Amino acid sequence: MTDPSSDKRFALKFRQWEKVAESLQNGERGQTIWCRLRRRESLDNPEVEADLLCEELGLAQLGDKWSSLDSYGAEGLVVRVLGKSLITDYWMMEGIEARAIAEHLFDTFQMPRHYLTNVLSYDDEGVTAWSPLSDSTFDAGVVIMDDQWVGILAIGERG
């Protein structure tokens, strides 16, 4: 039986993610944004969970090509892809705003958290190596999960 308070917490968390997704999609970013939160299905395998979420969104399933991140690396990557274009030197938003959004998304999860990404390397110039999630020229995504929920923020750009 599901705890009713758990359902209320999920509804609040879901709305937080929806608001972030709407604000990113309604902006003038010129990017494709995938941002979704849902309950976990596969508690045993984080990669399977990430693939199930990607399948729902029409993104590629990476299987063993997912890379694990620590919390510092995951937050840094989210701030990077929110803040700056993946392929140009154009800033999409101020770093402080990108960090606030990242913290907002991460705070919806309990500890311990698990982080996965399709990005193999990135720097100040952009994403330098990744496993494609979409048909975009470049894309970068971070999957965050705890024992109950899984969420993804992925951004795609065409060159």
Backbone as a ProteinNet text record, in pm:
[ID]
protein_1_A
[PRIMARY]
MTDPSSDKRFALKFRQWEKVAESLQNGERGQTIWCRLRRRESLDNPEVEADLLCEELGLAQLGDKWSSLDSYGAEGLVVRVLGKSLITDYWMMEGIEARAIAEHLFDTFQMPRHYLTNVLSYDDEGVTAWSPLSDSTFDAGVVIMDDQWVGILAIGERG
[TERTIARY]
84.2	0	88.6	53.8	132	94.5	194.9	175.6	118.6	-0.9	-60.9	31.4	107.3	198.7	306.8	343.9	441.8	385	255.7	191.7	190.2	166.4	167.5	307.6	408.8	547.1	582.5	539.9	568.8	503	378.3	308	382	430.4	505.8	636.3	706.8	833.2	808.7	705.2	672.5	644.4	568.9	539.8	666.6	760.8	887.5	958.1	965.1	1031.3	955.1	820.8	741.3	766.9	776.5	801.6	936.7	1038.5	1170.8	1162.8	1098.2	1085.6	1013.5	903.4	827.3	910.7	982.3	1060.4	1172.7	1234	1340.4	1283.5	1170.8	1112.1	1049.5	1002.9	939.3	1039.6	1163.5	1266	1310.9	1409.5	1460.8	1592.2	1597.5	1720.9	1753.1	1651.4	1677.3	1728.2	1700.2	1744.6	1622.8	1643.9	1541.7	1571.2	1467.8	1483.5	1400	1460.8	1389.1	1409.3	1301.1	1308.8	1189.1	1213.4	1102.5	1143.8	1046.2	1060.3	951	984.1	882.2	931.2	839.7	875.5	967.1	1055.2	1144.2	1068.2	1113.1	1056.2	1155.9	1281.9	1385.5	1482.3	1461.9	1545.1	1682.5	1698.3	1824	1930.5	1891	1987.3	1964.6	2051	2033.8	2035	2117.1	2123.4	1991.8	1929.6	1799.3	1695.8	1701.7	1608.3	1625.1	1749.3	1776.3	1724.4	1744.2	1695.9	1543.3	1474.9	1329.1	1277.4	1340.4	1300.6	1327.9	1443.3	1475.5	1377.5	1340.7	1244.5	1111.9	1065.9	942.1	950.5	1069.2	1088.2	1130.1	1145.2	1188.9	1338.4	1412.8	1558.8	1621.2	1745.9	1817.9	1843	1839.2	1874.5	2022.4	2099.5	2244.5	2298.5	2219.8	2267.6	2395.7	2500.9	2628.4	2711	2657.8	2730	2703.7	2615.8	2595.8	2722.3	2758.7	2873.9	2823.1	2880.7	2845.2	2918.1	2854.1	2911.6	2898.5	2985.7	2962.8	2875.5	2832.1	2740.7	2803.5	2931.2	3000.5	3004.6	3039	3044.4	2907.7	2805.1	2669.6	2619.9	2640.3	2596	2673	2802.8	2883.6	2837.8	2803.3	2757.8	2621.9	2529.5	2398.4	2414.5	2497.6	2521.3	2581.2	2673.6	2738.8	2639.7	2554.8	2464	2346.7	2309.2	2205.9	2261.7	2385.5	2442.7	2491.3	2552	2619	2579.6	2568.6	2538.4	2635.5	2586.8	2672.1	2774.2	2743.4	2828.9	2884.8	2838.2	2891.1	2939.2	2990	3036.3	2925.2	2800.7	2687.5	2637.8	2620	2567.2	2415.2	2351.8	2206.4	2147.5	2221.3	2178	2300.5	2286.1	2394	2424.5	2550.2	2592	2518.8	2491.7	2421.8	2278.6	2212.9	2078	2082	2180.5	2195.3	2222.4	2305.1	2335.2	2209.7	2129.3	2006	1908.5	1895.8	1807.9	1861	1991.5	2051.5	2025.1	2049.1	2026.1	1879.4	1791.7	1647.9	1610.1	1663.3	1634.6	1694.4	1817.4	1885.1	1819.2	1768.8	1707.9	1577.4	1521	1398.4	1426	1553.8	1591.4	1649.3	1620	1676.3	1818	1892.6	2024.3	2005.5	2082	2187.6	2127.9	2197.8	2157.3	2256.5	2206.5	2291.7	2279.2	2392.1	2394.3	2454.9	2388.8	2438.5	2435.7	2522.6	2524.5	2564.6	2530.5	2577	2705.9	2746.1	2863	2989.2	3086.1	3212.9	3314.9	3308.3	3396.5	3339.8	3370.6	3329.3	3427	3428.7	3513.8	3444.9	3517.1	3457.9	3412.8	3469.4	3433.9	3310.3	3275.1	3156.4	3173.7	3077	3081	3179.2	3277.4	3380.9	3366.6	3293.9	3270.6	3143.4	3057.6	2932.5	2877.6	2783.7	2704.5	2570.7	2532.3	2411.3	2283.9	2203.3	2071.1	1961.4	1991.8	1889.2	1948.9	1867.1	1918.2	1974.4	1989.6	2052.2	2199.5	2257.8	2401	2482.3	2442.4	2505.1	2394.6	2417.2	2324.4	2399.3	2342	2400.5	2287.8	2297.6	2193.2	2250.2	2177.5	2210.7	2085.7	2099.9	1993.2	2026.2	1927.6	1943.3	1840.1	1879.3	1782.1	1814.9	1708.9	1722.7	1645.8	1607.8	1539.1	1398.7	1337.2	1198.4	1178	1259.8	1234.9	1354.7	1325.6	1429.7	1390	1488.5	1463.2	1575.2	1543.9	1644.6	1631.1	1744.4	1752.2	1848.7	1798	1882.2	1853.9	1958.4	1949.6	2015.3	1948	2002.1	2010	2115.7	2132.6	2170.2	2124.6	2161.4	2266.6	2367.4	2477.9	2450.5
-118	0	124.2	222.7	345.4	442.7	501.2	602	728.6	776.6	896.6	1018.6	1032.3	1146.9	1136.3	1014.4	994	1043.2	1019	1066.3	1218.7	1282.7	1429.1	1483	1420.3	1463.4	1447.1	1335.7	1314.3	1422.3	1456.9	1560	1693.5	1728.1	1852.4	1847.8	1738	1723.2	1728.1	1659.3	1655.9	1796.5	1876	2013.6	2097.7	2075.4	2149	2121.1	1995.7	1958.2	2012.7	2007.3	2061.6	2210.7	2285.4	2429.5	2457.7	2382	2398.9	2368.8	2257.8	2220.4	2328.9	2379.6	2484.2	2610.5	2651.1	2774.5	2759.1	2642.6	2619.9	2611.3	2544.8	2528.1	2655.7	2740.5	2865.1	2977.9	2954.9	3056.2	3061.3	3141.9	3158.7	3084.2	2962.4	2886	2827.7	2795.8	2732.9	2591.5	2529.1	2392.8	2305.1	2174.5	2079.7	2042.8	2046.2	2019.8	1897.6	1805.4	1693.1	1703.7	1715.9	1732.1	1659.9	1552.3	1472.9	1404.7	1391.5	1319.1	1214.6	1097.4	994	895.9	810.9	707.1	603.9	549.6	444.5	314.4	237.9	105.6	-4.8	16.2	-85.7	-43.7	-95.6	-55.1	-120.1	-224.3	-298.7	-241.2	-176.2	-137.6	6.5	99.4	239.3	259.4	184.4	199.9	159.8	52.5	10.4	118.6	176.1	283.1	403.2	441.5	553.8	522.3	399.5	360.1	361.6	318.5	321.8	465	556.9	696.6	754.4	721.9	768.8	714.5	588.9	529.2	605.9	644.6	721.6	854.2	913.5	1044.9	1038.2	916.3	901.7	921.2	906.4	917.6	779.6	776.1	649.2	585.7	454.8	378.7	343.5	379.1	363.5	236.5	169.8	46.7	68.9	-3.7	7.4	128.9	213.6	334.9	453.5	436.3	541.5	555.6	677.8	704.8	752.5	700.3	744.8	873.5	956.1	1081.1	1088.3	1166.3	1199.7	1325	1366.6	1480.2	1608.9	1628.4	1747.8	1751.4	1639.7	1632	1648	1588.5	1598.9	1742.6	1808.1	1946.9	2037	2015	2094	2078.6	1956.6	1932.1	1997.4	1985.9	2049.3	2200.2	2258	2403.1	2440.2	2360.9	2389	2385.5	2281.7	2270	2367	2405.9	2508.4	2646.5	2670.3	2802.9	2841	2746.8	2781.3	2684.5	2736.8	2653.5	2535.9	2423.4	2305.5	2321	2407.7	2412.2	2550	2652.7	2786.4	2847.5	2967.2	3037.5	3123.3	3097.9	3178.9	3133.9	3230.9	3203.2	3206.3	3097.6	3086.8	3150.6	3144.1	3205.3	3225.9	3313.9	3340.8	3215.8	3199	3083.6	3069.4	3179.5	3173.9	3123.2	3160.7	3110.6	2961.9	2921.5	2779.7	2696.2	2746.3	2674.1	2663.3	2770	2766.6	2662	2653.5	2552.4	2412.9	2392.6	2261.5	2221.5	2311.8	2281.2	2250.4	2323.7	2301.7	2159.6	2118.3	1983.3	1877.6	1896.4	1796.8	1784	1895.1	1893	1816.2	1779.9	1700.7	1553.4	1516.1	1377.4	1360.8	1244.3	1207.6	1154.6	1150.4	1087.1	940.3	847.8	869.3	882.8	956.9	978.1	908.2	875	815.3	903.6	927.8	1016.9	944.1	957.7	901.7	1009.5	996.6	1090.5	1019	1081.7	1034.3	1105.5	1206.8	1287.8	1219.8	1204.1	1143.4	1249.5	1366.7	1477.5	1608.9	1715.7	1850.4	1949.7	2068	2174.3	2307.7	2416.7	2549.2	2572.7	2500.1	2517.5	2438.3	2336.4	2257.8	2111.2	2032.4	1887.3	1831.3	1754.8	1705.3	1556.8	1481.8	1339.6	1296.4	1221.5	1178.6	1060.7	989.5	887	951.9	961.3	1035.1	979.3	1071.9	1038.2	1068.3	1157.9	1206.1	1220.9	1272.4	1299.2	1440.6	1510.2	1642.3	1628.5	1737.9	1737.3	1712.5	1780.4	1763.1	1745	1660.4	1653.3	1614.5	1652.6	1622.9	1603.9	1500.4	1473.1	1422.2	1449.9	1398.2	1333.4	1210.2	1137.2	1136.3	1172.7	1175.5	1079.6	1000.4	910	885.4	856.3	808.5	676.6	634	505.1	504.6	623.2	627.6	695.2	796	876	879.1	907.9	925.9	1046	1126	1241.8	1258.6	1325	1353.1	1497.9	1560.8	1688.6	1666.3	1678.6	1660.9	1776.3	1820	1931.4	1890	1918.4	1889.4	2015.1	2025.6	2139.2	2087.6	2160.5	2130.4	2229.8	2178.5	2262.9	2336.1
0	0	0	-78.2	-90	20.3	82.7	185.6	121.6	167.1	106.8	113.5	220.1	229.1	122.6	87.3	-19.2	-152.3	-175.7	-298.1	-303.4	-190.3	-185.7	-212.1	-152.7	-176.3	-323.7	-383.2	-524.4	-608.7	-578.7	-655.6	-646.9	-528.7	-513.7	-591.8	-582.3	-654.1	-805.7	-849.3	-991	-1043	-966	-1006.1	-1014.1	-921.5	-927	-1059.1	-1098	-1222.8	-1343.2	-1338.3	-1448.1	-1467.1	-1357.6	-1366.3	-1430.2	-1393	-1453.3	-1602.8	-1638.5	-1779.9	-1858.4	-1805.2	-1875	-1893.4	-1789.1	-1801.3	-1903.2	-1910.8	-2009	-2150	-2166.5	-2299.7	-2352	-2262.4	-2305	-2325.3	-2291	-2310.2	-2455.6	-2481.2	-2617.6	-2635.5	-2588.3	-2589.3	-2726.7	-2807.7	-2936.1	-2922.5	-2810.8	-2783.3	-2758.9	-2769	-2728.2	-2583.8	-2500.4	-2357.8	-2321.2	-2249.1	-2190.3	-2040.2	-1968.2	-1822.8	-1763	-1693.5	-1640.1	-1510.4	-1422.5	-1296.3	-1290.2	-1240.2	-1218.9	-1112.6	-1067.6	-969.6	-1035.3	-954.9	-1005.2	-1024.3	-1121.2	-1147.1	-1115.3	-1149.7	-1135.2	-1024.8	-906.3	-793.5	-795	-872.5	-871.5	-963.8	-1071.2	-1172.5	-1219	-1178.6	-1219.3	-1370.6	-1443.5	-1588.4	-1654.5	-1604.6	-1656.4	-1628	-1507.8	-1472.6	-1565.6	-1591.4	-1682.6	-1823	-1868.5	-2001.2	-2009.2	-1903.5	-1903	-1914.5	-1843.5	-1850.5	-1989.4	-2045.1	-2180.7	-2283.2	-2270.1	-2362.2	-2358.8	-2239.5	-2226.9	-2301.5	-2306	-2367.1	-2513.1	-2566.1	-2704.7	-2722.8	-2615.8	-2621.4	-2632.7	-2674.6	-2689.4	-2553	-2551.4	-2431.5	-2442.3	-2341.2	-2350	-2285.4	-2203.1	-2139.5	-2062	-2100.4	-2027.5	-2070	-2158.1	-2198.8	-2105.6	-2007.1	-1908.3	-1825.7	-1792.7	-1705.7	-1570.4	-1465.2	-1330.2	-1296.8	-1217.2	-1169.9	-1018.8	-956.3	-816.5	-812.5	-695.1	-685.2	-737.5	-711.9	-759	-912.1	-973.5	-1119.4	-1183.2	-1120.9	-1175.4	-1169.5	-1056.6	-1044.9	-1141.1	-1152.9	-1245.8	-1389.8	-1428	-1564.8	-1589.4	-1494.6	-1510.5	-1521.4	-1435.9	-1442.1	-1577	-1627.8	-1756	-1871.5	-1877.9	-1992.1	-1981.9	-1861.3	-1847.4	-1879.2	-1838.6	-1849.8	-1987.2	-2057.4	-2182.2	-2292.6	-2414.2	-2530.4	-2536.4	-2586.7	-2600.7	-2712.5	-2811.6	-2930.2	-2963.5	-2894.2	-2919.8	-2789.6	-2797.6	-2679	-2619.3	-2658.9	-2616.4	-2478.9	-2389.9	-2256.5	-2259.7	-2217.8	-2215.1	-2089.6	-1980.1	-1854.1	-1766.1	-1671.3	-1577	-1495.5	-1461.3	-1382.9	-1251.5	-1186	-1057.2	-1073.6	-1184.1	-1211.5	-1245.8	-1325.5	-1360.7	-1235.5	-1144.8	-1020.6	-933.2	-928.2	-849	-903.4	-1035.4	-1096.1	-1066.8	-1081.4	-1053.3	-908.5	-816.6	-675.1	-649.1	-714.6	-700.1	-744.8	-859.1	-908.4	-816.7	-775.3	-693.1	-556.1	-503	-370.1	-364.6	-477.8	-476.5	-444.1	-437.2	-411.8	-272.2	-212.9	-83	-102.5	3.1	0.9	34.3	-13.4	-112.7	-252.3	-336.2	-474.8	-567.4	-685.3	-788.5	-912.5	-980.5	-1096.7	-1216.5	-1331.2	-1456.4	-1563.3	-1661.5	-1773.2	-1900.8	-2012.5	-2142.7	-2183.7	-2107.7	-2140.5	-2087.5	-2175.6	-2136.7	-2097.9	-2162.6	-2124.9	-2177.6	-2104.4	-2144.3	-2083.7	-2141.4	-2088.6	-2113.2	-2095.4	-2114.8	-2257.9	-2352.6	-2493.9	-2533.5	-2458.8	-2490.3	-2455.5	-2499.3	-2480.1	-2581.9	-2535.9	-2626.2	-2659.3	-2576.7	-2605.2	-2532.4	-2601.5	-2542.2	-2619.9	-2557.9	-2624.6	-2656.7	-2784.5	-2822.2	-2759.4	-2708.1	-2655.8	-2757.6	-2853.7	-2945.9	-3085.3	-3176.7	-3311.1	-3323.9	-3211.1	-3211.3	-3247.9	-3297.3	-3328.3	-3202.3	-3093.6	-2963	-2860.4	-2761.5	-2649.3	-2523	-2413.2	-2282.8	-2183.9	-2103.6	-2005.8	-1875.9	-1768.7	-1636.6	-1579.9	-1533.2	-1467.1	-1317.8	-1237.4	-1092.5	-1035.1	-936.3	-874.9	-729	-653.8	-517.9	-510.7	-392.1	-379.9	-437.8	-451.8	-496.9	-631.6	-665.2	-783.7	-876.2	-1002.1	-1103.4	-1189.1	-1222.7	-1307.3	-1408.2	-1517.8	-1619.4	-1664.6	-1684.5	-1754.1	-1868.7	-1989.4	-2108.4	-2203.7	-2270.8	-2363.3	-2494.5	-2604.8	-2736.9	-2819.8	-2900.8	-2992.1	-3129.5	-3228.5	-3367.1	-3412.2	-3480.7	-3525.3	-3652.6
[MASK]
+++++++++++++++++++++++++++++++++++++++++++++++++++++++++++++++++++++++++++++++++++++++++++++++++++++++++++++++++++++++++++++++++++++++++++++++++++++++++++++++

